[in-house]
């Protein structure tokens, strides 16, 4: 029975193993070392056997620099990576994932070739000389933004109604207080006049 696989975030202690993987995949390791925090690693039999980078920019994510020392466990590793990627995407509010990894596994999970229109959404920082990109929409960003705007507009309308209602109540309260004050004033003057004209000393 084969040892189970486990995945985790890469640490500085994984650098030598990651360099070996990147060199085996003919990926220059120098630039990737500085981006260590982007990488997840898969361990097999206590050793780092594979890795994939996940970079997030706003509501979009990039899968990059995937590599393995033993490709016999690559698809099993990808399944674990994909579970982790989906959790990260959900936690970070990612709507769309991009990649130039073209193995059948990612295509089976719904990644599709990006056409010219879709490529306009690709963040400039990720654009390369390689025009072949694959993309997967996790959530419809336009629909969500429209729904949020609609909810916000409804919220503003409710706030305006509440403000108008409070203003109307305040106006009525001020009117009531003014009428009461005026009434009390009249009663006070009337009582003072009564005392003035009906006081025992008033007829002397």
C-alpha positions as CSV (number, residue, x, y, z in Angstrom):
1,X,0.0,0.0,0.0
2,X,1.4,3.4,-1.0
3,X,1.9,6.1,1.6
4,X,-0.8,8.8,1.7
5,X,-0.2,12.2,0.1
6,X,-0.5,15.4,2.1
7,X,-0.4,19.0,1.0
8,X,0.6,22.1,2.8
9,X,1.9,25.6,2.3
10,X,5.6,25.8,1.3
11,X,8.2,27.0,3.9
12,X,11.8,28.2,3.6
13,X,12.8,24.6,4.6
14,X,11.4,23.4,1.3
15,X,13.5,25.6,-0.9
16,X,16.1,23.0,-1.9
17,X,13.4,20.5,-2.8
18,X,11.5,23.1,-4.8
19,X,14.6,24.1,-6.6
20,X,15.1,20.5,-7.7
21,X,11.6,20.4,-9.0
22,X,11.8,23.7,-10.8
23,X,15.1,22.7,-12.4
24,X,13.6,19.3,-13.4
25,X,10.8,21.2,-15.1
26,X,13.2,23.6,-16.7
27,X,11.8,26.6,-14.8
28,X,14.4,29.2,-13.6
29,X,14.2,29.0,-9.8
30,X,15.7,32.4,-9.1
31,X,12.5,34.4,-9.6
32,X,10.4,31.8,-7.9
33,X,12.4,31.8,-4.7
34,X,11.2,35.3,-3.9
35,X,7.6,34.1,-4.3
36,X,7.8,31.2,-2.0
37,X,4.6,32.2,-0.1
38,X,2.6,31.5,-3.3
39,X,3.4,27.8,-3.4
40,X,1.7,24.7,-2.1
41,X,3.7,21.5,-1.8
42,X,2.7,17.8,-1.8
43,X,4.5,15.4,0.4
44,X,4.9,11.7,-0.5
45,X,6.5,9.3,1.9
46,X,7.8,12.3,4.0
47,X,9.4,14.1,1.1
48,X,8.3,17.0,-1.1
49,X,7.4,15.5,-4.4
50,X,5.4,18.3,-6.2
51,X,4.4,21.9,-6.1
52,X,2.1,24.5,-7.7
53,X,2.0,28.3,-7.3
54,X,-1.2,30.2,-6.6
55,X,-1.0,34.0,-7.1
56,X,-4.0,36.2,-6.3
57,X,-4.7,39.6,-7.8
58,X,-8.0,41.1,-6.8
59,X,-10.8,38.8,-7.8
60,X,-8.5,36.7,-10.1
61,X,-6.0,33.9,-9.4
62,X,-3.1,32.4,-11.4
63,X,-2.0,28.8,-11.2
64,X,1.6,28.5,-12.3
65,X,4.9,26.6,-12.1
66,X,3.4,23.2,-11.5
67,X,6.0,20.4,-11.2
68,X,6.7,16.9,-9.8
69,X,9.6,14.6,-9.2
70,X,7.4,11.5,-9.6
71,X,4.7,12.0,-12.2
72,X,3.0,8.7,-11.2
73,X,1.3,10.6,-8.4
74,X,0.7,13.8,-10.3
75,X,-3.0,13.5,-10.8
76,X,-3.6,12.3,-7.2
77,X,-1.6,15.3,-6.1
78,X,-3.6,17.6,-8.4
79,X,-6.8,16.5,-6.8
80,X,-5.5,17.6,-3.4
81,X,-4.2,20.8,-4.8
82,X,-7.5,21.5,-6.5
83,X,-9.4,21.1,-3.2
84,X,-7.0,23.6,-1.5
85,X,-7.2,26.0,-4.5
86,X,-11.0,26.1,-4.3
87,X,-10.9,26.8,-0.6
88,X,-8.4,29.6,-1.0
89,X,-10.4,31.1,-3.9
90,X,-13.5,31.1,-1.8
91,X,-11.8,32.6,1.2
92,X,-10.1,35.3,-0.9
93,X,-13.1,36.2,-3.1
94,X,-11.6,34.9,-6.3
95,X,-14.1,34.9,-9.3
96,X,-11.8,33.6,-12.1
97,X,-8.7,31.4,-12.3
98,X,-6.1,31.6,-15.0
99,X,-3.4,29.1,-16.0
100,X,-1.1,28.1,-18.8
101,X,-0.9,24.6,-17.4
102,X,-2.5,22.5,-20.1
103,X,-2.5,18.9,-18.8
104,X,-5.8,17.1,-19.2
105,X,-6.5,17.1,-15.5
106,X,-7.2,20.9,-15.4
107,X,-9.2,20.7,-18.6
108,X,-11.4,18.1,-17.0
109,X,-12.2,20.4,-14.2
110,X,-13.5,23.0,-16.5
111,X,-10.6,25.2,-17.7
112,X,-11.3,26.4,-21.2
113,X,-9.0,28.1,-23.8
114,X,-9.4,31.9,-23.4
115,X,-10.4,33.7,-26.6
116,X,-9.3,37.3,-27.5
117,X,-12.3,38.9,-25.7
118,X,-11.7,37.0,-22.5
119,X,-7.9,37.7,-22.6
120,X,-8.8,41.4,-22.2
121,X,-9.6,40.6,-18.6
122,X,-6.2,39.0,-18.0
123,X,-4.2,41.2,-15.5
124,X,-1.3,42.9,-17.2
125,X,1.2,41.6,-14.7
126,X,0.5,38.0,-15.9
127,X,0.7,38.6,-19.6
128,X,3.5,36.7,-21.3
129,X,4.7,36.1,-24.8
130,X,2.9,32.7,-24.7
131,X,-0.6,33.5,-26.0
132,X,-2.1,30.2,-24.9
133,X,-4.2,30.7,-21.7
134,X,-6.9,28.7,-20.0
135,X,-9.5,30.2,-17.7
136,X,-12.1,28.9,-15.3
137,X,-14.9,31.1,-14.0
138,X,-15.8,30.2,-10.5
139,X,-18.5,32.9,-10.0
140,X,-20.1,35.3,-12.5
141,X,-18.5,38.6,-11.4
142,X,-20.8,40.7,-13.5
143,X,-23.9,39.1,-12.1
144,X,-22.7,39.4,-8.6
145,X,-21.7,43.1,-9.1
146,X,-25.1,43.8,-10.6
147,X,-26.8,42.1,-7.7
148,X,-24.7,44.0,-5.2
149,X,-25.5,47.3,-6.9
150,X,-29.2,46.4,-6.9
151,X,-29.1,45.5,-3.2
152,X,-27.2,48.7,-2.5
153,X,-29.7,50.8,-4.4
154,X,-32.5,49.1,-2.4
155,X,-30.6,49.8,0.8
156,X,-30.2,53.5,-0.1
157,X,-33.9,53.7,-0.9
158,X,-34.8,52.1,2.4
159,X,-32.5,54.5,4.2
160,X,-34.1,57.5,2.4
161,X,-37.5,56.2,3.5
162,X,-36.4,55.8,7.1
163,X,-34.8,59.2,7.0
164,X,-38.0,60.8,5.6
165,X,-40.1,58.9,8.2
166,X,-37.9,60.1,11.0
167,X,-37.9,63.7,9.7
168,X,-41.7,63.6,9.5
169,X,-42.0,62.2,13.0
170,X,-39.6,64.9,14.3
171,X,-41.6,67.6,12.5
172,X,-44.9,66.4,14.0
173,X,-43.2,66.2,17.4
174,X,-41.9,69.8,17.1
175,X,-45.4,70.9,16.0
176,X,-47.0,69.1,19.0
177,X,-44.5,70.6,21.4
178,X,-45.1,74.1,19.9
179,X,-48.9,73.7,20.2
180,X,-48.6,72.5,23.8
181,X,-46.2,75.3,24.7
182,X,-48.6,77.8,23.1
183,X,-51.6,76.3,24.9
184,X,-49.8,76.3,28.2
185,X,-48.8,79.9,27.6
186,X,-52.4,80.9,26.9
187,X,-53.6,79.0,30.0
188,X,-50.9,80.6,32.1
189,X,-51.8,84.1,30.9
190,X,-55.5,83.4,31.4
191,X,-54.8,82.1,35.0
192,X,-52.7,85.1,35.7
193,X,-55.5,87.4,34.5
194,X,-58.0,85.6,36.6
195,X,-55.9,86.0,39.7
196,X,-55.3,89.7,38.9
197,X,-59.0,90.5,38.6
198,X,-60.4,88.1,41.1
199,X,-57.8,88.4,43.9
200,X,-59.3,89.9,47.1
201,X,-57.0,92.9,46.9
202,X,-58.0,93.6,43.3
203,X,-61.4,95.3,44.4
204,X,-59.8,97.6,46.9
